[in-house]
Amino acid sequence: MNSNEIRSIDGVLPVDKPKSWTSHDVCAFVKKRFRIPKVGHAGTLDPLATGVLVLLLGRATKLSQELSSCDKEYHGTLELGVETDSHDRDGRVIQQAPWEGINLEKIRGILPAFVGEIEQTPPMISAIRYKGVRLYHLARRGTVVPREKRKIMVHEFRMENQAGPLVDFFARVSKGTYLRTLVHDVGEVLGCHATLNELRRLRAGDFRLEDSVTVDTLKSLSPADLERHIYSFSSFPVYSFLDRPPA
């Protein structure tokens, strides 16, 4: 096959997204590197986050809504005593407060309020639209607008270790959950602020970190090698109709 030929590849490719890359960056890289006409993803990861990003290739882009709706698991680190405008360390620090005296026992004591079906106000720095405009565009102009609370499901949220103001946690949550806002809200209840310092997605639906290929590996793969990392539609019987050639 000519190296310039556009390849018709349909399926799901779980990628271990590196830090500082946007989800769009990963899609654009795979699209250009392997000359695949259509590449999308099922569930955005912020630039600060790493881990499982489920890429959808070719006709698999039709599965975006279904595969985005799955539960996800994360391991992360929050930082006590700091509030940022984005609720994570990529944002601008807007407030600080003493955190000494806040220990794992105290944090664990408030966590029941953050488990189960809860309501969450999306952050201003997000891709949600307000009157047709992405919130992050408004935030960059210094504009704050009302956001409707959304119901989310937090299946599991536990604090594991603490080293000074840094606290490691594990979370299993539903679609639409902003982990950085969950961390921010914990900090507000504690009265010392908190921001997300690190985040790694361990699982998205049926796809786990161990199923994912790194960007560095993708850089060295041939198109034939790539196909060995792709999950075909036969892996998803409910979507088997997509195996039929387009009309």
N, C-alpha and C positions, 0 to 999 in steps of 0.2 A: 504494500500500500504506500502511495506517495505520502511523504511527511506533511505535505500541505493539504492533503485531502481531509475534508470535514467528516468526522466519524459519527455514526449513528449509534449512540450508546444509551440504553434505557436501564435504570435501576437506582439503587440507593447506595451511597458511598459515605460511611461514617468517617469523619476526619477529626483528629485531635487538633483543635484550633490553637495556635500559639498566641501568647499575650501580645497586645498592641495591634493585632490584626482585627479588622471588622469582619463580620460574617460575610458582607459583600466582597471584601478583599479575597476571602477564600474562594467564593464562587467564581469571581473574575479570574483568579489564578488558574483554577482547574479548567475553566472554559477556554482560556487562552493556551495553556500548556498542552491540553489534549485535543484542542479544536473540536469541542463539543458544543453544538448550537445552543442548547438550553440547559442551564444549570441554576437551580434554586436551592433553598434550604427549608428545613422544618424546625423553626424555633431559633430566634436570634440569640447570640451571645454577645455581650458588651465587649469592647476592646480589652478591658482589664481582665476579663475572664478567659480561661483556657478550658480544654476538654472537648467532650462529644458535641460536634456540630454535624447534624445529619444533612448531607447534600443529596439533592434530587436531580437526577440526570435524565434528559430527554423527556419521554412521556411520563416518567415518574414525578415530574413537577405537578401533575394532576393530583398527586397524593398529599400535597402540601397541607391542606386543612386537616385531613385525617391524621397524618403523622405528627402534626404540630400539637394536637390535642392531648397527647400522652403526658403521664406524670414524668417528673425528672428528679434526679438525685444529685446533690452537690456536697462537696467539702469546701469549706471556706474559712477565712480568718477575719474577724471584726476587730476594729481598733476603738477602744473606749476613749472618751474625753474629746472627741473631735466630731464636728458636723460639717459636711460639705454640701454645696448646692446640688450635686449629682447623687448624693448619698454613697459615693465611693471615693477612693483615693485619687481618681482621675479628675475629680472636681476641685473647685475653689473652696478653701477653708473659710467658713463664715462664722463659726463659733467654736470655742473651746471651753472646757470645764474640768475641774479636778475629778479624777477617776479613782484615786486611791481609796481604798475601803470597799470597792466593788470587787467581789470575789465570785468564784463559780457557784457557791451556795446561794448567794443573793440572786445571781442571774437565773439559775435554775428555778428559783422560787417564783419568778414571774412568767416563766415560759408556758405554763398551762393556758394563759390568755392568748397565746400565739399559735396554738395547735387546734386543729379542727377547721370548721368553716368560719372564716373571719372576713372582715372587710378591709380593703387596702386602697389608699388614695395613690394613684400612679404619680411618679415624680415628674416635675416639669421637664427634666432632661430625659425625654423618652420619645419614641417614634409615633406615639398616639397623635391623632389629628384633632385640632380644635378649629372648627369652621374652615376645614380644608388645609390648614397649615400644621405641619409637624410641631409638637410642643418644644422640641429642642431648638427649633428656629426662633420661636418666641422667647425662650429662655436666654438665648444669646443676645437678644435685644434688651434684656432686662425686664421683659413682660411676664407677669404671673397671671394665669387665668384659672377660673374654677375648674376642678376636675371631679367627675363623679366617682364615688367609691365603687370598687368592684369586689364581688365575692370571689374568694379563692379558697382552696383547700390545702392546709398544711398537714400532711399525714404524720410527719415526724420532724422534730426540731430539737436537737440536743447539743449541749455544750460539752466539749471533750477535754480541752486543756487550756491553761492560762499561763502566759509568760508576760508579766507586767500588764500593760494595757491591751495586749494582743490575746485574743481568745479564739481557739479553733472550734468549729462547729460542723455538724452534719445536718442536712435538710432533705426531706423528700416532699415535693410540692406539686400542685396541679399546674396546668397551663396558665399563663398569664400572671404568674407570681413574680414580683420584683424582689429578688433576694436582698438587694441593696436597700430597698425601702423597708423590708422586714427588719433588717439590722438597724436601720435608722429609728424605727418605731420602738425597738427594744431599748435603744439608748435614751429615748425620750421618757419611757416609763421608769428607767433607772435613774433619770435626772442628771445624767452626765454626758449625754450625747454618745453616738457611736456611728462609725462609718465602715463600709466594706473595704477591707485591705487586700484580700485575695479571694478568688473564687475559681473552682475547678468543677466542671460538670462531669459526673461519673457515669451517668446513665440518662438516656432519653428514650423512653418507651422500651423497646426490645434491644436497643443498641447500647452497648457498654464501652467503656474506655478501652478494654482489651480487644474490642472488635475494630477499633479505629486506627487509621493510618495517619502518620504525621506528615506535615507539610514538607519537611526535609526529605522524607522517603518519597513523597510524590515527585519531588524535583528530579529524582534519579530513575523513576519508573518509565518503562516504555508503555505505549498504549496497550500492548498485549498483557504486560504485567499488571496494569491498572485493572483490567477486567477481572483479575483474580480477587480483587478487594471489593468488587461490586456485588451487592445483593440483588438478584433478579426478581422479577415479579412472581416467580414460582415460590419465593419465600413468603409471599403474601397472598394466599389463595383467594381471599375475599376480593382482591383486585385483579384476578386472573383475566378479566375481560380486557385489560390493557395489553395482554399478550397478542391480541389480534392485531393484524396490520391495520393502520388507519384507513378509513374509507376513502 
